[in-house]
Amino acid sequence: MKEITKKYSNGEITIVWKPQVCIHSTICWRGAAGLPEVFNPAERPWIKPAGADTPRIVEQINKCPSGALSFYYNDQQENPQEIQQELTRVEVMDKGPLMVIGEVIIKHPDGREEIKTKKCALCRCGHSKNKPYCDGSHREHFV
């Protein structure tokens, strides 16, 4: 799968979106905790950083469970924020994936290795078409 990275800036920060990492949790835009003024999948572009102030956008991005959304401040070196932790943490999401937070090496059956340094969502339902990563297929089976 080709890795795509899209960037959207409000002049103060740049929002970085990696669609292949996204598990479509809808946390960024749906419900009372969402920020649809910035994240609206029904529109193109779907990310409009002028829709809210920077602190609110940062707060919303930090809720992204997969790490598909990140950001960097434009006046700093281009390096999406990283979670600073000494230990890797695994969180079991209710009716969802295993969230791995921290640095981890994923070794694939063909011997290829990937290093994930922030967050990744691992499938625990067995229905993902992008194993070992979650692709949101659990929603069809565990509603």
FIZA-167282 format. One line per field, with one value per residue (C-alpha): x, y, z; residue in three letters. Coordinates in Angstrom, 3 decimals, decimal comma. Layout:
BEGIN
c1 = (X	...)
c2 = (Y	...)
c3 = (Z	...)
r = (ALA	...)
This chain:
BEGIN
c1 = (0,000	1,343	1,921	0,154	0,638	-1,558	-0,831	-3,141	-1,987	-3,635	-0,357	0,415	0,345	0,299	-2,065	-0,618	-3,001	-1,897	-4,986	-3,486	-3,159	-6,709	-9,146	-12,121	-13,060	-14,887	-13,617	-12,197	-15,552	-18,530	-20,432	-20,104	-16,341	-15,786	-14,618	-16,646	-15,690	-12,204	-12,734	-15,632	-15,387	-18,394	-16,409	-13,242	-10,758	-12,025	-9,636	-10,106	-7,649	-9,194	-12,338	-11,072	-8,255	-4,959	-5,321	-8,682	-7,258	-4,280	-6,641	-8,715	-5,708	-4,413	-7,641	-6,933	-6,680	-4,668	-2,115	-3,373	-3,662	-0,645	0,637	3,667	4,050	5,152	7,812	9,508	11,270	8,853	8,421	4,948	4,534	5,514	4,184	6,951	6,831	9,389	7,211	5,088	1,446	-1,276	-4,886	-7,791	-10,511	-14,111	-15,365	-12,344	-8,646	-5,618	-4,032	-0,245	1,140	4,886	7,677	7,184	8,562	5,983	7,428	5,363	5,135	7,428	10,151	9,661	9,786	8,160	8,848	5,847	6,907	3,684	0,466	-0,859	-4,132	-3,819	-6,749	-8,136	-11,355	-9,729	-11,815	-9,312	-8,231	-5,035	-3,710	-2,063	-3,559	-7,167	-9,151	-12,407	-14,016	-14,941	-17,776	-19,633	-19,367	-19,566	-22,186)
c2 = (0,000	3,404	5,709	9,024	12,038	15,118	18,432	21,324	24,554	27,481	29,424	28,555	24,751	22,143	19,211	15,988	13,214	9,704	8,023	4,529	4,716	5,991	3,517	5,820	6,072	9,353	10,865	13,843	15,048	13,180	13,674	16,176	15,602	16,103	19,164	19,188	22,798	21,487	17,789	17,110	14,003	15,131	18,094	18,475	19,152	17,322	19,150	22,919	24,254	27,745	26,292	26,556	28,055	26,228	25,053	23,433	21,730	20,399	19,088	17,271	15,800	14,435	12,394	10,518	6,864	5,650	8,429	9,126	12,792	14,644	18,210	20,402	24,082	25,953	27,942	24,713	22,006	19,935	16,970	15,854	15,807	12,591	11,064	11,196	7,999	5,632	2,540	1,294	1,015	-1,231	-0,160	-2,482	-0,376	-1,383	-3,292	-2,000	-2,456	-2,816	0,627	0,475	3,775	4,232	2,746	-0,786	-2,975	-4,821	-7,932	-9,199	-12,855	-12,092	-10,891	-7,207	-4,957	-1,601	0,731	2,584	5,467	7,105	5,108	2,202	0,315	-3,467	-5,631	-7,860	-8,976	-10,799	-9,029	-6,366	-6,477	-4,647	-6,982	-6,627	-3,127	-2,269	-0,940	-0,367	-3,664	-4,443	-1,913	-4,207	-7,141	-5,610	-2,880)
c3 = (0,000	-1,010	1,945	1,470	3,701	3,403	5,114	5,967	7,612	9,349	9,348	12,970	12,816	10,093	10,456	9,070	7,979	7,015	5,537	5,515	9,317	9,908	11,497	10,884	14,548	13,716	16,980	15,074	13,771	15,230	18,465	21,255	21,453	17,701	15,831	12,590	11,891	11,065	10,262	7,892	5,675	3,613	2,234	0,155	1,441	4,498	6,846	7,157	9,746	9,681	11,284	14,881	16,892	17,212	20,844	20,043	16,939	18,926	21,604	18,979	17,180	20,473	20,757	17,499	18,543	15,554	15,181	11,652	12,639	13,984	13,827	14,082	14,841	11,726	13,603	14,714	12,778	10,673	12,953	14,010	17,747	19,416	22,557	25,122	27,127	28,548	28,292	25,436	26,454	25,016	25,544	24,789	23,194	23,974	20,900	19,017	18,320	20,525	20,689	20,962	22,228	22,100	20,037	18,741	15,951	13,838	12,180	9,240	8,120	5,156	7,562	6,761	9,825	10,491	13,373	14,769	16,988	18,104	17,966	15,995	16,125	15,887	14,831	17,554	15,849	12,928	10,263	9,113	5,505	6,510	9,223	11,608	11,606	12,327	9,375	11,276	10,155	13,765	13,528	11,126	13,533	17,018	16,872)
r = (MET	LYS	GLU	ILE	THR	LYS	LYS	TYR	SER	ASN	GLY	GLU	ILE	THR	ILE	VAL	TRP	LYS	PRO	GLN	VAL	CYS	ILE	HIS	SER	THR	ILE	CYS	TRP	ARG	GLY	ALA	ALA	GLY	LEU	PRO	GLU	VAL	PHE	ASN	PRO	ALA	GLU	ARG	PRO	TRP	ILE	LYS	PRO	ALA	GLY	ALA	ASP	THR	PRO	ARG	ILE	VAL	GLU	GLN	ILE	ASN	LYS	CYS	PRO	SER	GLY	ALA	LEU	SER	PHE	TYR	TYR	ASN	ASP	GLN	GLN	GLU	ASN	PRO	GLN	GLU	ILE	GLN	GLN	GLU	LEU	THR	ARG	VAL	GLU	VAL	MET	ASP	LYS	GLY	PRO	LEU	MET	VAL	ILE	GLY	GLU	VAL	ILE	ILE	LYS	HIS	PRO	ASP	GLY	ARG	GLU	GLU	ILE	LYS	THR	LYS	LYS	CYS	ALA	LEU	CYS	ARG	CYS	GLY	HIS	SER	LYS	ASN	LYS	PRO	TYR	CYS	ASP	GLY	SER	HIS	ARG	GLU	HIS	PHE	VAL)
